[in-house]
């Protein structure tokens, strides 16, 4: 009897020990001083930095083992430096995450930058943190009030220079929709364009997500200080129902695939990823942690304080979206590449 009792006790102890070791994901992320790094593609300040730091403050509580998540700014090349690091240098174990630059999916598809060494199809996508539509907007004093007005007369648009999304979108609208945006080059960043609009130097800004306006200038849209003329994305922002979605505007049938490409590219939004080669169970845990973070009351309160407006997309859906962009037929990609290049007559340097 004593022998059977001893054996039963031993087996129970072994089973209990095994159960405590049964979560390899927790074992990886747990431990004193265990840290994750959150790579941020910009310097401190601005939309990517604020959103990354917001997530970094909360997501660790929902990852098994509750690791500390440390922000690490890695600016350069419009997000290319951070993406190349994630793809080719960072540990491939789920200990590093990053919000990848929105424009890199179309950059890779169109072959815009030889400096981009990352293949976005190899990343493990956790979620799209925000896929708010991209807005082209003008200051309320501009005589341009609608996209029809922009087709009828010139409207000055502040941009950061050749190759940037702030140029690509208005150039695309000129070349495909027939607008007459006149692009003013030379502004250091979006905040400088905003200031130029306020001062009357330019009438509008080429592109900026709805969510970024609501975070950085939360009264501008509700108080009608800016007028969004067009929203690019797959889903219309319901808070501005009178602003047409790019996909809903009339274009030549041959140009519809170009519009579809740009709409998908705009919807890439703020794509959160971990590195290639991460074990599937850790990727699944990170995706689950993101979903749980969205429901966390502390996160919700913090996001509200930051005026963060998040329209999210699950990781598998995001991966499918990026794959669709990257596998667009060569002829459509060539035509899009041509359409996002501004005519010389549309540029003021």
Phi, psi and omega per residue, in radians:
X1 nan -0.799 3.139
X2 -1.111 -0.638 3.129
X3 -1.134 -0.743 3.118
X4 -1.133 -0.684 3.130
X5 -1.131 -0.718 3.120
X6 -1.111 -0.764 3.140
X7 -1.099 -0.732 3.123
X8 -1.115 -0.728 3.132
X9 -1.125 -0.725 3.134
X10 -1.117 -0.767 3.127
X11 -1.102 -0.692 3.111
X12 -1.108 -0.709 3.137
X13 -1.130 -0.719 3.118
X14 -1.121 -0.756 3.121
X15 -1.085 -0.719 3.130
X16 -1.124 -0.739 3.121
X17 -1.113 -0.708 3.132
X18 -1.107 -0.669 -3.111
X19 -1.157 -0.591 3.125
X20 -1.274 -0.357 3.122
X21 -1.736 0.151 -2.977
X22 -1.457 0.000 -3.125
X23 -2.047 1.545 -3.108
X24 -1.139 -0.470 3.103
X25 -1.160 -0.820 3.100
X26 -1.065 -0.743 3.138
X27 -1.026 -0.660 -3.131
X28 -1.192 -0.790 -3.030
X29 -1.501 -0.264 -3.080
X30 -1.474 3.017 3.061
X31 2.020 2.579 -3.133
X32 -1.011 2.247 3.084
X33 1.313 0.101 3.132
X34 -1.131 2.229 -3.073
X35 -2.219 2.604 2.893
X36 -1.940 2.733 3.069
X37 -2.014 2.422 3.090
X38 -1.942 1.790 -3.115
X39 -1.336 2.259 -3.106
X40 -2.003 2.169 -2.967
X41 -1.334 -0.039 -3.101
X42 -2.206 2.937 2.955
X43 -1.177 2.955 3.078
X44 -0.978 2.500 -3.093
X45 1.618 2.729 -3.132
X46 1.601 2.963 -2.988
X47 -1.064 -0.846 -3.109
X48 -1.081 -0.762 -3.107
X49 -1.134 -0.816 -3.107
X50 -1.110 -0.749 -3.119
X51 -1.202 -0.702 3.118
X52 -1.108 -0.774 -3.124
X53 -1.198 -0.606 3.063
X54 -1.040 -0.839 3.119
X55 -1.147 -0.728 -3.101
X56 -1.061 -0.544 -3.129
X57 -1.219 -0.347 -2.959
X58 -2.185 -0.535 -2.974
X59 -1.158 -0.496 -3.113
X60 -1.037 -0.545 -3.138
X61 -1.159 -0.345 -3.055
X62 -1.852 -0.001 3.041
X63 -1.585 2.328 3.109
X64 -0.922 2.298 -3.074
X65 1.610 -0.257 3.080
X66 0.850 1.053 3.103
X67 -1.219 2.706 2.997
X68 -1.316 2.343 -3.133
X69 -1.897 2.043 -3.024
X70 -1.888 2.114 3.094
X71 -1.184 2.500 -3.120
X72 -2.480 1.797 -3.136
X73 -1.267 2.313 -3.136
X74 -2.460 1.247 -3.066
X75 -1.349 2.870 3.031
X76 2.401 2.383 3.030
X77 1.106 0.533 -3.138
X78 1.085 0.563 3.132
X79 1.728 -0.100 -3.104
X80 -1.210 -0.672 3.140
X81 -1.031 -0.829 -3.133
X82 -1.138 -0.728 -3.125
X83 -1.150 -0.732 3.100
X84 -1.102 -0.679 3.097
X85 -1.095 -0.808 3.141
X86 -1.060 -0.692 -3.056
X87 -1.358 -0.618 -2.903
X88 -2.134 -0.193 -3.048
X89 -2.164 -0.767 -3.041
X90 -1.066 2.626 3.078
X91 -1.000 2.445 -3.102
X92 -1.702 0.997 -3.030
X93 -2.309 0.071 -3.139
X94 1.549 0.170 -3.134
X95 -1.632 -0.032 -3.129
X96 -2.294 2.286 3.086
X97 -2.299 2.842 -3.120
X98 -2.844 2.570 2.914
X99 -1.528 1.900 -3.067
X100 -1.310 2.604 -3.133
X101 -1.007 2.322 -3.107
X102 -0.980 -0.688 -3.006
X103 -1.372 -0.092 -3.006
X104 -1.288 -0.442 3.091
X105 -1.130 -0.830 3.106
X106 -1.242 -0.572 3.078
X107 -1.012 -0.842 3.135
X108 -1.159 -0.746 -3.108
X109 -1.086 -0.674 -3.045
X110 -1.657 -0.105 -3.123
X111 1.120 0.767 -3.030
X112 -1.400 -0.485 -3.043
X113 -2.328 2.129 3.092
X114 -1.258 -0.266 3.138
X115 -1.338 -0.304 -3.128
X116 -1.353 1.931 -3.129
X117 -1.806 -0.139 -3.119
X118 -1.442 2.479 2.972
X119 -1.805 1.923 -3.034
X120 -1.119 -0.361 3.102
X121 -1.197 -0.322 -3.120
X122 -1.509 -0.226 -3.124
X123 -1.253 2.679 2.998
X124 -1.714 1.879 -3.032
X125 -1.464 2.188 -3.113
X126 -1.529 -0.823 -3.120
X127 -3.048 2.829 2.899
X128 -1.656 1.912 -3.055
X129 -1.143 -0.627 3.112
X130 -2.748 2.131 3.076
X131 -2.048 0.745 3.049
X132 -0.999 2.541 3.124
X133 -1.124 2.648 3.069
X134 -1.465 2.251 -3.083
X135 -1.881 2.355 2.813
X136 -1.712 2.133 -3.039
X137 -2.321 2.672 3.095
X138 -2.131 2.715 3.083
X139 -1.195 2.616 -2.983
X140 -1.111 -0.334 3.138
X141 -1.455 -0.141 3.140
X142 -1.159 2.464 3.049
X143 -1.196 -0.273 3.093
X144 -1.422 2.071 -3.112
X145 -2.049 -0.314 -3.093
X146 -2.442 2.940 3.084
X147 -1.156 -0.497 3.071
X148 -1.143 -0.691 3.069
X149 -1.067 -0.694 -3.122
X150 -1.174 -0.382 3.063
X151 -1.454 -0.363 -3.046
X152 -1.566 -0.556 -3.102
X153 -2.618 2.869 -3.097
X154 -1.178 2.509 3.080
X155 -2.369 2.159 -3.085
X156 -1.393 2.340 -3.079
X157 -2.195 2.176 3.084
X158 -1.355 2.391 -3.135
X159 -2.436 2.897 3.120
X160 -1.617 -0.114 3.050
X161 2.197 3.054 -3.037
X162 -0.954 2.414 3.083
X163 1.551 -0.233 -3.110
X164 -1.484 2.757 3.093
X165 -1.067 -0.506 -3.140
X166 -1.138 -0.334 3.046
X167 -1.701 -0.713 -3.024
X168 -1.052 -0.755 -3.083
X169 -1.200 -0.891 3.100
X170 -1.106 -0.579 3.070
X171 -1.107 -0.737 3.107
X172 -1.070 -0.758 -3.136
X173 -1.114 -0.694 3.091
X174 -1.089 -0.804 -3.007
X175 -1.362 -0.464 -3.073
X176 -1.901 -0.698 -3.109
X177 -1.601 -0.417 -3.120
X178 1.611 0.353 3.061
X179 -1.280 2.997 -3.099
X180 -2.206 0.834 3.129
X181 -1.233 2.343 3.082
X182 -1.873 2.004 -3.009
X183 -1.589 2.194 3.127
X184 -1.748 1.971 -3.117
X185 -1.439 2.831 2.896
X186 1.953 -0.046 3.129
X187 -1.425 2.470 -3.031
X188 -1.206 -0.557 -3.109
X189 -2.935 -3.139 -3.093
X190 -1.066 -0.652 -3.138
X191 -1.089 -0.616 3.115
X192 -1.200 -0.630 3.080
X193 -1.164 -0.722 3.093
X194 -0.995 -0.796 -3.134
X195 -1.122 -0.672 3.119
X196 -1.121 -0.634 3.066
X197 -1.095 -0.797 -3.119
X198 -1.057 -0.659 -3.109
X199 -1.411 -0.222 -3.128
X200 1.534 0.197 3.091
X201 -1.179 -0.677 3.104
X202 -2.324 2.839 -3.137
X203 -1.559 -0.502 -3.037
X204 -2.689 -3.115 -3.138
X205 -2.157 2.362 -2.991
X206 -1.092 -0.735 3.102
X207 -2.877 2.515 3.074
X208 -2.906 2.382 -3.139
X209 -1.127 2.566 3.056
X210 -0.918 -0.763 -3.081
X211 -1.117 -0.609 3.133
X212 -1.196 -0.693 3.058
X213 -1.048 -0.744 -3.083
X214 -1.213 -0.475 3.110
X215 -1.420 -0.765 -3.033
X216 -1.553 -0.615 -3.084
X217 -2.352 1.160 -2.923
X218 -1.091 -0.291 -3.139
X219 -1.694 -0.168 -2.989
X220 -1.113 -0.816 -3.126
X221 -1.339 -0.855 3.129
X222 -1.028 -0.648 -3.124
X223 -1.545 0.072 3.088
X224 1.039 0.573 3.023
X225 -1.293 -0.492 2.954
X226 -2.102 2.676 3.132
X227 -2.065 1.873 3.057
X228 -1.179 2.247 -3.129
X229 -1.652 -0.524 -3.064
X230 -2.723 2.522 3.054
X231 -2.138 2.239 -3.131
X232 -1.847 2.228 -3.134
X233 2.879 -3.067 3.126
X234 -1.589 -0.397 -3.103
X235 -2.286 2.325 3.139
X236 -1.242 2.452 3.012
X237 -1.313 2.020 -3.023
X238 -1.204 -0.313 3.126
X239 -1.245 -0.287 3.109
X240 -2.248 1.152 -3.014
X241 -1.131 -0.383 -3.107
X242 -1.454 -0.149 3.115
X243 -1.539 2.090 -3.035
X244 -1.207 2.556 3.021
X245 -1.424 2.400 -3.136
X246 -0.883 -0.765 -3.080
X247 -1.134 -0.315 -3.109
X248 -1.624 -0.129 -3.104
X249 -1.420 2.558 -3.123
X250 -1.239 2.273 3.051
X251 -2.414 2.928 3.045
X252 -1.091 2.492 3.133
X253 -0.914 -0.634 -3.131
X254 -1.193 -0.367 -3.126
X255 -1.622 -0.122 -3.112
X256 -1.038 -0.716 3.090
X257 -1.077 -0.522 3.100
X258 -1.197 -0.732 3.091
X259 -1.100 -0.722 3.117
X260 -1.078 -0.725 3.128
X261 -1.073 -0.860 -3.100
X262 -1.149 -0.595 3.110
X263 -1.164 -0.739 3.096
X264 -1.146 -0.758 -3.124
X265 -1.058 -0.700 3.115
X266 -1.130 -0.558 -3.082
X267 -1.377 -0.126 3.059
X268 -1.055 -0.569 2.948
X269 1.057 -2.116 -3.115
X270 -2.074 1.420 -2.990
X271 -1.422 2.093 -3.104
X272 -1.625 2.243 -3.061
X273 -2.418 2.767 2.817
X274 -1.968 3.085 -2.969
X275 -1.260 2.892 2.984
X276 -1.104 2.751 2.996
X277 1.372 0.137 -3.132
X278 -1.341 2.393 3.106
X279 -0.929 2.399 -3.062
X280 -0.954 -0.623 -3.102
X281 -1.186 -0.515 3.083
X282 -1.317 -0.674 3.063
X283 -1.041 -0.786 3.131
X284 -1.071 -0.691 -3.141
X285 -1.156 -0.677 3.123
X286 -1.185 -0.678 3.085
X287 -1.117 -0.749 3.112
X288 -1.128 -0.692 3.138
X289 -1.091 -0.682 3.109
X290 -1.100 -0.803 3.139
X291 -1.063 -0.716 3.133
X292 -1.189 -0.608 3.119
X293 -1.084 -0.683 -3.140
X294 -1.071 -0.463 -3.128
X295 -1.674 -0.023 -3.088
X296 -1.289 2.108 -3.123
X297 -0.997 -0.636 3.127
X298 -1.148 -0.726 3.093
X299 -1.116 -0.791 -3.123
X300 -1.029 -0.762 3.138
X301 -1.144 -0.725 3.137
X302 -1.158 -0.730 3.122
X303 -1.101 -0.699 3.123
X304 -1.108 -0.707 3.121
X305 -1.107 -0.588 3.139
X306 -1.490 0.012 -3.079
X307 1.040 0.542 -3.122
X308 -1.367 2.196 3.067
X309 -1.952 1.983 -3.019
X310 -2.005 2.158 2.987
X311 -1.973 1.792 -2.941
X312 -1.687 2.862 3.114
X313 -2.484 2.402 -3.116
X314 -1.205 2.747 -3.025
X315 -1.033 -0.749 -3.119
X316 -1.160 -0.652 3.097
X317 -1.164 -0.704 3.098
X318 -1.106 -0.762 3.121
X319 -1.036 -0.715 3.117
X320 -1.140 -0.715 3.129
X321 -1.078 -0.824 -3.123
X322 -1.132 -0.695 3.117
X323 -1.102 -0.682 3.114
X324 -1.089 -0.715 3.112
X325 -1.116 -0.794 -3.040
X326 -1.270 -0.380 -3.114
X327 -1.829 0.247 3.044
X328 -1.006 2.505 -3.073
X329 -1.028 2.633 -3.045
X330 -1.070 -0.646 -3.107
X331 -1.190 -0.672 3.105
X332 -1.187 -0.734 3.129
X333 -1.079 -0.689 3.124
X334 -1.120 -0.697 -3.133
X335 -1.246 -0.654 3.076
X336 -1.111 -0.768 -3.140
X337 -0.997 -0.687 3.104
X338 -1.230 -0.657 -3.053
X339 -1.259 -0.419 -3.125
X340 -1.576 0.037 3.079
X341 -1.606 2.154 -3.120
X342 -1.295 2.579 3.003
X343 -1.234 2.609 -3.132
X344 -1.000 -0.602 -3.102
X345 -1.247 -0.239 -3.129
X346 -1.679 0.085 -3.016
X347 -2.097 2.388 2.981
X348 -2.130 2.028 -3.096
X349 -1.749 nan nan
